[in-house]
Amino acid sequence: MKVQKETDKMDILRNPTSVKTLARQLIAACDAYLSFNLTEKQLKELLLHYASHHSGKLFTLSGKSSGSFNPTIINRIGKKRCGLIQLLLEEFQMKMI
């Protein structure tokens, strides 16, 4: 996603093609937010886009821990970024297909 609404500083893909690419984009977005280059509103908008359009990459959709983050995402982005993302996605509810 090129964040051009309020700032021209970040280049973040809105539609990553793999789980690892999504993890890299989440790291970039969280780091940009923590360094004040991305607003909370922009980060939340991006996270909601990922959660609604790329839920298969972001979340574990089957098994015992259904609805939690994909293990690859957790391993790649770390606990603190996972906590930030969970906080911003508190109100998000996945659609049942």
C-alpha contacts under 8 A as a table, 3 or more apart, distances in Angstrom:
res1	aa1	res2	aa2	distance
1	M	11	D	5.92
1	M	12	I	4.25
1	M	13	L	4.27
1	M	14	R	4.45
1	M	15	N	7.85
1	M	46	L	7.92
2	K	8	D	7.40
2	K	10	M	6.18
2	K	11	D	4.70
2	K	12	I	5.70
2	K	13	L	7.15
3	V	6	E	7.00
3	V	7	T	6.02
3	V	8	D	6.01
3	V	9	K	7.27
3	V	10	M	5.83
3	V	11	D	6.63
3	V	12	I	7.40
3	V	42	Q	7.73
4	Q	7	T	5.10
4	Q	8	D	4.88
4	Q	9	K	7.93
5	K	8	D	7.77
7	T	10	M	7.44
7	T	37	N	7.70
7	T	38	L	7.59
9	K	37	N	6.92
10	M	32	A	7.63
10	M	37	N	7.54
10	M	38	L	7.77
12	I	25	Q	6.03
12	I	28	A	7.30
12	I	29	A	7.04
13	L	16	P	5.96
13	L	25	Q	6.62
14	R	46	L	7.19
14	R	49	H	7.54
14	R	50	Y	7.34
15	N	50	Y	7.80
15	N	54	H	7.76
16	P	19	V	7.68
16	P	21	T	5.68
16	P	22	L	5.37
16	P	25	Q	7.85
17	T	21	T	6.58
17	T	22	L	7.45
18	S	21	T	5.17
18	S	22	L	6.18
18	S	57	K	7.10
19	V	22	L	4.99
19	V	23	A	6.17
19	V	57	K	5.19
19	V	58	L	7.17
19	V	72	T	7.20
19	V	73	I	7.04
20	K	23	A	5.00
20	K	24	R	6.34
20	K	72	T	7.39
20	K	73	I	7.37
20	K	76	R	7.75
21	T	24	R	5.08
21	T	25	Q	6.27
22	L	25	Q	5.06
22	L	26	L	6.15
22	L	57	K	7.47
22	L	58	L	7.66
22	L	73	I	7.92
23	A	26	L	5.05
23	A	27	I	6.21
23	A	72	T	7.98
23	A	73	I	5.51
23	A	76	R	6.20
23	A	77	I	6.22
24	R	27	I	5.12
24	R	28	A	6.23
24	R	76	R	7.87
24	R	77	I	7.70
25	Q	28	A	5.04
25	Q	29	A	6.04
26	L	29	A	5.07
26	L	30	C	5.99
26	L	77	I	7.27
27	I	30	C	5.27
27	I	31	D	5.98
27	I	77	I	5.91
27	I	81	R	7.43
28	A	31	D	5.22
28	A	32	A	6.03
29	A	32	A	5.08
29	A	33	Y	6.19
29	A	38	L	7.46
29	A	43	L	6.68
30	C	33	Y	5.04
30	C	34	L	6.15
30	C	43	L	7.47
30	C	81	R	6.61
30	C	84	L	7.89
31	D	34	L	5.04
31	D	35	S	6.12
32	A	35	S	5.14
32	A	36	F	6.19
32	A	37	N	4.95
32	A	38	L	5.40
33	Y	36	F	5.09
33	Y	37	N	5.71
33	Y	38	L	4.51
33	Y	39	T	6.11
33	Y	40	E	6.83
33	Y	43	L	6.92
34	L	37	N	7.63
34	L	38	L	7.90
35	S	38	L	7.73
36	F	39	T	6.74
38	L	42	Q	6.27
38	L	43	L	6.59
39	T	42	Q	5.20
39	T	43	L	6.30
40	E	43	L	5.12
40	E	44	K	5.98
41	K	44	K	5.15
41	K	45	E	6.07
42	Q	45	E	5.10
42	Q	46	L	6.23
43	L	46	L	5.13
43	L	47	L	6.12
44	K	47	L	5.04
44	K	48	L	6.04
44	K	88	L	6.01
44	K	89	L	7.41
45	E	48	L	5.21
45	E	49	H	6.23
46	L	49	H	5.06
46	L	50	Y	6.29
47	L	50	Y	5.05
47	L	51	A	6.02
47	L	85	I	7.42
47	L	88	L	7.79
47	L	89	L	7.22
48	L	51	A	4.96
48	L	52	S	6.02
48	L	89	L	7.02
48	L	92	F	7.34
49	H	52	S	5.32
49	H	53	H	5.79
49	H	54	H	7.55
50	Y	53	H	5.35
50	Y	54	H	4.91
50	Y	55	S	6.55
50	Y	58	L	7.24
51	A	54	H	5.68
51	A	55	S	4.86
51	A	58	L	6.63
51	A	59	F	7.94
51	A	92	F	7.91
51	A	94	M	7.70
52	S	55	S	5.78
52	S	94	M	7.01
52	S	95	K	7.99
54	H	57	K	5.55
54	H	58	L	6.31
55	S	58	L	4.97
55	S	59	F	5.49
56	G	59	F	5.73
56	G	60	T	6.87
56	G	61	L	6.62
57	K	60	T	7.74
57	K	70	N	6.84
58	L	69	F	5.86
58	L	70	N	5.56
58	L	73	I	6.81
59	F	66	S	7.66
59	F	67	G	5.75
59	F	68	S	5.47
59	F	69	F	4.28
59	F	70	N	4.63
60	T	63	G	7.69
60	T	65	S	6.83
60	T	66	S	5.23
60	T	67	G	5.49
60	T	68	S	5.61
60	T	69	F	5.77
60	T	70	N	4.81
60	T	71	P	7.70
61	L	66	S	4.94
61	L	67	G	5.68
61	L	68	S	7.89
62	S	65	S	7.20
62	S	66	S	4.88
62	S	67	G	7.72
63	G	66	S	5.48
65	S	68	S	5.89
69	F	73	I	6.54
69	F	74	I	6.49
70	N	73	I	5.25
70	N	74	I	6.48
71	P	74	I	5.05
71	P	75	N	6.15
72	T	75	N	5.15
72	T	76	R	6.02
73	I	76	R	5.19
73	I	77	I	5.96
74	I	77	I	5.61
74	I	78	G	5.62
74	I	79	K	6.89
74	I	82	C	6.67
75	N	78	G	5.77
77	I	81	R	6.08
77	I	82	C	6.86
78	G	81	R	5.77
78	G	82	C	6.23
79	K	82	C	5.00
79	K	83	G	6.11
80	K	83	G	5.06
80	K	84	L	6.35
81	R	84	L	5.00
81	R	85	I	6.15
82	C	85	I	5.10
82	C	86	Q	6.03
83	G	86	Q	5.08
83	G	87	L	6.13
84	L	87	L	5.14
84	L	88	L	6.36
85	I	88	L	5.17
85	I	89	L	6.07
86	Q	89	L	5.08
86	Q	90	E	5.98
87	L	90	E	5.40
88	L	91	E	7.79
89	L	92	F	5.20
